[in-house]
């Protein structure tokens, strides 16, 4: 059993920040967003070790890609339009993983 409260907070909090990322906000917000998605993805990857299912590899790959894209140390420079698409995609990924965790009683 995964620690449900913390995992749920990370998933919902990061998903909300990603949705806010589609708006035109100050640059500092996007620095915070990059940090939160990076560390949230690392936390989720750490928690995925506790799940012994074959189909969890897809989520592992998606969160590894998220760690690479949202890396706060080696930043990837993209246009605002591209970041908006990435934010929507990763908000969707976090939402799907949230529903997956609820369906399988992980949170």
VMD Tcl script that builds the backbone (N, CA, C; Angstrom):
set m [mol new atoms 321]
animate dup $m
set s [atomselect $m all]
$s set {name element resname resid chain x y z} {
  {N N UNK 1 A 0.839 -1.179 0.000}
  {CA C UNK 1 A 0.000 0.000 0.000}
  {C C UNK 1 A 0.882 1.240 0.000}
  {N N UNK 2 A 0.625 2.113 -0.912}
  {CA C UNK 2 A 1.376 3.361 -0.990}
  {C C UNK 2 A 0.855 4.337 0.049}
  {N N UNK 3 A 1.692 5.298 0.430}
  {CA C UNK 3 A 1.249 6.328 1.365}
  {C C UNK 3 A 0.274 7.234 0.628}
  {N N UNK 4 A -1.007 7.026 0.839}
  {CA C UNK 4 A -2.049 7.659 0.057}
  {C C UNK 4 A -2.146 9.152 0.174}
  {N N UNK 5 A -2.022 9.689 1.375}
  {CA C UNK 5 A -2.234 11.123 1.560}
  {C C UNK 5 A -1.163 11.938 0.848}
  {N N UNK 6 A 0.095 11.568 1.004}
  {CA C UNK 6 A 1.176 12.323 0.377}
  {C C UNK 6 A 1.124 12.155 -1.134}
  {N N UNK 7 A 0.913 10.944 -1.605}
  {CA C UNK 7 A 0.837 10.706 -3.040}
  {C C UNK 7 A -0.319 11.473 -3.661}
  {N N UNK 8 A -1.465 11.460 -2.996}
  {CA C UNK 8 A -2.627 12.194 -3.498}
  {C C UNK 8 A -2.334 13.690 -3.551}
  {N N UNK 9 A -1.668 14.230 -2.526}
  {CA C UNK 9 A -1.322 15.650 -2.498}
  {C C UNK 9 A -0.364 16.015 -3.621}
  {N N UNK 10 A 0.629 15.166 -3.858}
  {CA C UNK 10 A 1.599 15.426 -4.926}
  {C C UNK 10 A 0.902 15.395 -6.280}
  {N N UNK 11 A 0.057 14.403 -6.503}
  {CA C UNK 11 A -0.626 14.286 -7.792}
  {C C UNK 11 A -1.571 15.450 -8.047}
  {N N UNK 12 A -2.411 15.771 -7.086}
  {CA C UNK 12 A -3.382 16.852 -7.283}
  {C C UNK 12 A -2.683 18.213 -7.348}
  {N N UNK 13 A -1.728 18.438 -6.452}
  {CA C UNK 13 A -1.024 19.722 -6.439}
  {C C UNK 13 A -0.271 19.978 -7.727}
  {N N UNK 14 A 0.432 18.982 -8.202}
  {CA C UNK 14 A 1.191 19.146 -9.441}
  {C C UNK 14 A 0.262 19.298 -10.638}
  {N N UNK 15 A -0.835 18.568 -10.633}
  {CA C UNK 15 A -1.800 18.676 -11.716}
  {C C UNK 15 A -2.402 20.086 -11.773}
  {N N UNK 16 A -2.720 20.647 -10.623}
  {CA C UNK 16 A -3.280 22.009 -10.581}
  {C C UNK 16 A -2.250 23.015 -11.081}
  {N N UNK 17 A -0.996 22.876 -10.648}
  {CA C UNK 17 A 0.049 23.788 -11.126}
  {C C UNK 17 A 0.235 23.681 -12.637}
  {N N UNK 18 A 0.167 22.480 -13.168}
  {CA C UNK 18 A 0.295 22.302 -14.616}
  {C C UNK 18 A -0.857 22.966 -15.363}
  {N N UNK 19 A -2.051 22.897 -14.818}
  {CA C UNK 19 A -3.188 23.562 -15.459}
  {C C UNK 19 A -2.991 25.079 -15.427}
  {N N UNK 20 A -2.503 25.618 -14.307}
  {CA C UNK 20 A -2.222 27.051 -14.249}
  {C C UNK 20 A -1.096 27.450 -15.195}
  {N N UNK 21 A -0.260 26.496 -15.576}
  {CA C UNK 21 A 0.836 26.777 -16.483}
  {C C UNK 21 A 0.405 27.192 -17.871}
  {N N UNK 22 A -0.847 26.950 -18.238}
  {CA C UNK 22 A -1.305 27.350 -19.568}
  {C C UNK 22 A -1.601 28.846 -19.650}
  {N N UNK 23 A -1.700 29.507 -18.501}
  {CA C UNK 23 A -1.974 30.939 -18.491}
  {C C UNK 23 A -0.673 31.729 -18.601}
  {N N UNK 24 A -0.796 32.997 -18.897}
  {CA C UNK 24 A 0.370 33.868 -19.024}
  {C C UNK 24 A 0.707 34.438 -17.646}
  {N N UNK 25 A 1.601 33.791 -16.925}
  {CA C UNK 25 A 1.970 34.165 -15.565}
  {C C UNK 25 A 3.430 34.612 -15.535}
  {N N UNK 26 A 3.875 35.227 -14.434}
  {CA C UNK 26 A 5.276 35.648 -14.339}
  {C C UNK 26 A 6.239 34.460 -14.419}
  {N N UNK 27 A 7.477 34.760 -14.814}
  {CA C UNK 27 A 8.475 33.718 -15.026}
  {C C UNK 27 A 8.757 32.918 -13.760}
  {N N UNK 28 A 8.664 33.544 -12.599}
  {CA C UNK 28 A 8.909 32.857 -11.335}
  {C C UNK 28 A 7.970 31.683 -11.118}
  {N N UNK 29 A 6.728 31.815 -11.585}
  {CA C UNK 29 A 5.775 30.706 -11.458}
  {C C UNK 29 A 6.257 29.496 -12.245}
  {N N UNK 30 A 6.800 29.735 -13.422}
  {CA C UNK 30 A 7.240 28.625 -14.264}
  {C C UNK 30 A 8.493 27.958 -13.695}
  {N N UNK 31 A 9.295 28.722 -12.973}
  {CA C UNK 31 A 10.422 28.116 -12.257}
  {C C UNK 31 A 9.893 27.190 -11.154}
  {N N UNK 32 A 8.889 27.659 -10.420}
  {CA C UNK 32 A 8.253 26.831 -9.391}
  {C C UNK 32 A 7.604 25.601 -10.017}
  {N N UNK 33 A 6.927 25.791 -11.136}
  {CA C UNK 33 A 6.281 24.674 -11.832}
  {C C UNK 33 A 7.305 23.633 -12.250}
  {N N UNK 34 A 8.420 24.083 -12.797}
  {CA C UNK 34 A 9.475 23.163 -13.225}
  {C C UNK 34 A 9.991 22.349 -12.040}
  {N N UNK 35 A 10.239 23.021 -10.914}
  {CA C UNK 35 A 10.717 22.324 -9.718}
  {C C UNK 35 A 9.687 21.324 -9.198}
  {N N UNK 36 A 8.427 21.747 -9.128}
  {CA C UNK 36 A 7.382 20.870 -8.577}
  {C C UNK 36 A 7.151 19.636 -9.448}
  {N N UNK 37 A 7.128 19.808 -10.759}
  {CA C UNK 37 A 6.907 18.655 -11.634}
  {C C UNK 37 A 8.116 17.722 -11.582}
  {N N UNK 38 A 9.321 18.286 -11.551}
  {CA C UNK 38 A 10.529 17.459 -11.474}
  {C C UNK 38 A 10.538 16.632 -10.191}
  {N N UNK 39 A 10.385 17.285 -9.048}
  {CA C UNK 39 A 10.444 16.561 -7.771}
  {C C UNK 39 A 9.214 15.684 -7.568}
  {N N UNK 40 A 8.059 16.111 -8.076}
  {CA C UNK 40 A 6.870 15.263 -8.010}
  {C C UNK 40 A 7.041 13.992 -8.816}
  {N N UNK 41 A 7.640 14.109 -9.998}
  {CA C UNK 41 A 7.887 12.927 -10.826}
  {C C UNK 41 A 8.888 11.987 -10.165}
  {N N UNK 42 A 9.901 12.546 -9.530}
  {CA C UNK 42 A 10.874 11.707 -8.824}
  {C C UNK 42 A 10.194 10.984 -7.660}
  {N N UNK 43 A 9.341 11.697 -6.918}
  {CA C UNK 43 A 8.627 11.064 -5.807}
  {C C UNK 43 A 7.738 9.931 -6.318}
  {N N UNK 44 A 7.039 10.169 -7.416}
  {CA C UNK 44 A 6.154 9.138 -7.970}
  {C C UNK 44 A 6.968 7.939 -8.453}
  {N N UNK 45 A 8.096 8.200 -9.110}
  {CA C UNK 45 A 8.957 7.095 -9.540}
  {C C UNK 45 A 9.440 6.274 -8.345}
  {N N UNK 46 A 9.758 6.954 -7.265}
  {CA C UNK 46 A 10.171 6.254 -6.052}
  {C C UNK 46 A 9.036 5.379 -5.519}
  {N N UNK 47 A 7.823 5.895 -5.565}
  {CA C UNK 47 A 6.665 5.131 -5.079}
  {C C UNK 47 A 6.272 3.998 -6.028}
  {N N UNK 48 A 6.594 4.143 -7.314}
  {CA C UNK 48 A 6.239 3.098 -8.281}
  {C C UNK 48 A 7.004 1.802 -8.023}
  {N N UNK 49 A 8.082 1.862 -7.271}
  {CA C UNK 49 A 8.816 0.646 -6.928}
  {C C UNK 49 A 7.960 -0.308 -6.109}
  {N N UNK 50 A 6.984 0.234 -5.368}
  {CA C UNK 50 A 6.140 -0.587 -4.505}
  {C C UNK 50 A 5.019 -1.298 -5.260}
  {N N UNK 51 A 4.815 -0.944 -6.526}
  {CA C UNK 51 A 3.733 -1.545 -7.311}
  {C C UNK 51 A 4.309 -2.667 -8.150}
  {N N UNK 52 A 3.780 -3.861 -7.972}
  {CA C UNK 52 A 4.272 -5.027 -8.703}
  {C C UNK 52 A 3.296 -5.417 -9.798}
  {N N UNK 53 A 3.206 -4.574 -10.812}
  {CA C UNK 53 A 2.345 -4.869 -11.952}
  {C C UNK 53 A 3.136 -4.643 -13.230}
  {N N UNK 54 A 2.802 -5.384 -14.258}
  {CA C UNK 54 A 3.533 -5.278 -15.521}
  {C C UNK 54 A 3.237 -3.987 -16.265}
  {N N UNK 55 A 2.016 -3.492 -16.195}
  {CA C UNK 55 A 1.648 -2.317 -16.974}
  {C C UNK 55 A 2.097 -0.994 -16.346}
  {N N UNK 56 A 2.750 -1.029 -15.201}
  {CA C UNK 56 A 3.202 0.195 -14.546}
  {C C UNK 56 A 4.426 0.774 -15.252}
  {N N UNK 57 A 5.061 0.006 -16.137}
  {CA C UNK 57 A 6.239 0.472 -16.859}
  {C C UNK 57 A 5.916 1.683 -17.737}
  {N N UNK 58 A 4.700 1.753 -18.251}
  {CA C UNK 58 A 4.303 2.894 -19.077}
  {C C UNK 58 A 4.341 4.172 -18.251}
  {N N UNK 59 A 3.786 4.127 -17.044}
  {CA C UNK 59 A 3.838 5.305 -16.173}
  {C C UNK 59 A 5.278 5.633 -15.792}
  {N N UNK 60 A 6.083 4.627 -15.567}
  {CA C UNK 60 A 7.491 4.876 -15.223}
  {C C UNK 60 A 8.197 5.625 -16.340}
  {N N UNK 61 A 7.985 5.207 -17.564}
  {CA C UNK 61 A 8.617 5.872 -18.707}
  {C C UNK 61 A 8.117 7.301 -18.843}
  {N N UNK 62 A 6.825 7.514 -18.684}
  {CA C UNK 62 A 6.274 8.869 -18.799}
  {C C UNK 62 A 6.815 9.797 -17.720}
  {N N UNK 63 A 6.953 9.307 -16.491}
  {CA C UNK 63 A 7.477 10.157 -15.428}
  {C C UNK 63 A 8.982 10.367 -15.560}
  {N N UNK 64 A 9.708 9.422 -16.143}
  {CA C UNK 64 A 11.132 9.638 -16.429}
  {C C UNK 64 A 11.282 10.726 -17.492}
  {N N UNK 65 A 10.457 10.683 -18.524}
  {CA C UNK 65 A 10.482 11.728 -19.545}
  {C C UNK 65 A 10.129 13.081 -18.916}
  {N N UNK 66 A 9.160 13.075 -17.994}
  {CA C UNK 66 A 8.816 14.316 -17.286}
  {C C UNK 66 A 9.984 14.867 -16.496}
  {N N UNK 67 A 10.756 13.989 -15.865}
  {CA C UNK 67 A 11.949 14.434 -15.136}
  {C C UNK 67 A 12.960 15.071 -16.074}
  {N N UNK 68 A 13.087 14.542 -17.265}
  {CA C UNK 68 A 14.038 15.099 -18.231}
  {C C UNK 68 A 13.553 16.443 -18.755}
  {N N UNK 69 A 12.284 16.525 -19.126}
  {CA C UNK 69 A 11.747 17.763 -19.702}
  {C C UNK 69 A 11.720 18.892 -18.679}
  {N N UNK 70 A 11.303 18.594 -17.454}
  {CA C UNK 70 A 11.138 19.626 -16.431}
  {C C UNK 70 A 12.362 19.756 -15.521}
  {N N UNK 71 A 13.503 19.238 -15.932}
  {CA C UNK 71 A 14.719 19.289 -15.125}
  {C C UNK 71 A 15.097 20.744 -14.815}
  {N N UNK 72 A 15.185 21.124 -13.532}
  {CA C UNK 72 A 15.495 22.520 -13.192}
  {C C UNK 72 A 16.980 22.857 -13.296}
  {N N UNK 73 A 17.848 21.867 -13.436}
  {CA C UNK 73 A 19.289 22.125 -13.501}
  {C C UNK 73 A 19.737 22.302 -14.949}
  {N N UNK 74 A 19.410 21.350 -15.784}
  {CA C UNK 74 A 19.734 21.435 -17.210}
  {C C UNK 74 A 18.440 21.776 -17.948}
  {N N UNK 75 A 18.120 23.047 -18.019}
  {CA C UNK 75 A 16.828 23.498 -18.528}
  {C C UNK 75 A 16.736 23.365 -20.042}
  {N N UNK 76 A 15.584 22.915 -20.483}
  {CA C UNK 76 A 15.268 22.856 -21.904}
  {C C UNK 76 A 14.515 24.137 -22.249}
  {N N UNK 77 A 15.013 24.869 -23.228}
  {CA C UNK 77 A 14.391 26.122 -23.637}
  {C C UNK 77 A 13.429 25.853 -24.798}
  {N N UNK 78 A 12.154 26.119 -24.571}
  {CA C UNK 78 A 11.126 25.940 -25.591}
  {C C UNK 78 A 10.240 27.174 -25.624}
  {N N UNK 79 A 9.493 27.340 -26.700}
  {CA C UNK 79 A 8.544 28.453 -26.814}
  {C C UNK 79 A 7.371 28.246 -25.865}
  {N N UNK 80 A 6.672 29.328 -25.569}
  {CA C UNK 80 A 5.522 29.288 -24.663}
  {C C UNK 80 A 4.435 28.354 -25.188}
  {N N UNK 81 A 4.225 28.344 -26.493}
  {CA C UNK 81 A 3.190 27.491 -27.075}
  {C C UNK 81 A 3.517 26.007 -26.866}
  {N N UNK 82 A 4.790 25.664 -27.009}
  {CA C UNK 82 A 5.204 24.271 -26.811}
  {C C UNK 82 A 5.063 23.890 -25.345}
  {N N UNK 83 A 5.460 24.783 -24.445}
  {CA C UNK 83 A 5.317 24.509 -23.012}
  {C C UNK 83 A 3.847 24.351 -22.631}
  {N N UNK 84 A 2.977 25.119 -23.261}
  {CA C UNK 84 A 1.540 24.990 -22.976}
  {C C UNK 84 A 1.050 23.599 -23.336}
  {N N UNK 85 A 1.461 23.093 -24.480}
  {CA C UNK 85 A 1.063 21.742 -24.900}
  {C C UNK 85 A 1.621 20.705 -23.932}
  {N N UNK 86 A 2.902 20.864 -23.549}
  {CA C UNK 86 A 3.517 19.925 -22.609}
  {C C UNK 86 A 2.812 19.968 -21.258}
  {N N UNK 87 A 2.453 21.162 -20.793}
  {CA C UNK 87 A 1.743 21.287 -19.514}
  {C C UNK 87 A 0.404 20.570 -19.551}
  {N N UNK 88 A -0.330 20.720 -20.647}
  {CA C UNK 88 A -1.627 20.044 -20.772}
  {C C UNK 88 A -1.440 18.529 -20.814}
  {N N UNK 89 A -0.454 18.070 -21.562}
  {CA C UNK 89 A -0.204 16.623 -21.656}
  {C C UNK 89 A 0.159 16.053 -20.287}
  {N N UNK 90 A 1.049 16.750 -19.560}
  {CA C UNK 90 A 1.451 16.209 -18.258}
  {C C UNK 90 A 0.367 16.374 -17.194}
  {N N UNK 91 A -0.484 17.370 -17.312}
  {CA C UNK 91 A -1.639 17.446 -16.407}
  {C C UNK 91 A -2.542 16.237 -16.652}
  {N N UNK 92 A -2.709 15.863 -17.910}
  {CA C UNK 92 A -3.501 14.689 -18.262}
  {C C UNK 92 A -2.846 13.414 -17.724}
  {N N UNK 93 A -1.522 13.294 -17.862}
  {CA C UNK 93 A -0.807 12.110 -17.374}
  {C C UNK 93 A -0.954 11.985 -15.862}
  {N N UNK 94 A -0.776 13.107 -15.153}
  {CA C UNK 94 A -0.945 13.075 -13.699}
  {C C UNK 94 A -2.386 12.704 -13.332}
  {N N UNK 95 A -3.360 13.212 -14.082}
  {CA C UNK 95 A -4.755 12.873 -13.818}
  {C C UNK 95 A -5.057 11.405 -14.063}
  {N N UNK 96 A -4.536 10.859 -15.147}
  {CA C UNK 96 A -4.747 9.439 -15.449}
  {C C UNK 96 A -4.092 8.572 -14.380}
  {N N UNK 97 A -2.881 8.946 -13.955}
  {CA C UNK 97 A -2.227 8.158 -12.916}
  {C C UNK 97 A -2.986 8.262 -11.590}
  {N N UNK 98 A -3.556 9.420 -11.311}
  {CA C UNK 98 A -4.382 9.587 -10.108}
  {C C UNK 98 A -5.577 8.632 -10.153}
  {N N UNK 99 A -6.260 8.591 -11.293}
  {CA C UNK 99 A -7.401 7.686 -11.438}
  {C C UNK 99 A -6.967 6.224 -11.374}
  {N N UNK 100 A -5.805 5.908 -11.935}
  {CA C UNK 100 A -5.260 4.550 -11.866}
  {C C UNK 100 A -5.014 4.151 -10.409}
  {N N UNK 101 A -4.448 5.078 -9.631}
  {CA C UNK 101 A -4.182 4.788 -8.224}
  {C C UNK 101 A -5.473 4.591 -7.429}
  {N N UNK 102 A -6.484 5.379 -7.738}
  {CA C UNK 102 A -7.766 5.222 -7.055}
  {C C UNK 102 A -8.392 3.878 -7.422}
  {N N UNK 103 A -8.356 3.525 -8.699}
  {CA C UNK 103 A -8.967 2.270 -9.153}
  {C C UNK 103 A -8.306 1.045 -8.506}
  {N N UNK 104 A -7.007 1.118 -8.281}
  {CA C UNK 104 A -6.281 -0.020 -7.717}
  {C C UNK 104 A -6.017 0.124 -6.214}
  {N N UNK 105 A -6.712 1.049 -5.571}
  {CA C UNK 105 A -6.632 1.267 -4.119}
  {C C UNK 105 A -5.214 1.559 -3.629}
  {N N UNK 106 A -4.459 2.347 -4.383}
  {CA C UNK 106 A -3.131 2.763 -3.934}
  {C C UNK 106 A -3.214 4.041 -3.108}
  {N N UNK 107 A -4.285 4.804 -3.297}
  {CA C UNK 107 A -4.483 6.020 -2.485}
  {C C UNK 107 A -5.897 6.029 -1.969}
}
mol reanalyze $m
mol bondsrecalc $m
mol representation Tube
mol addrep $m
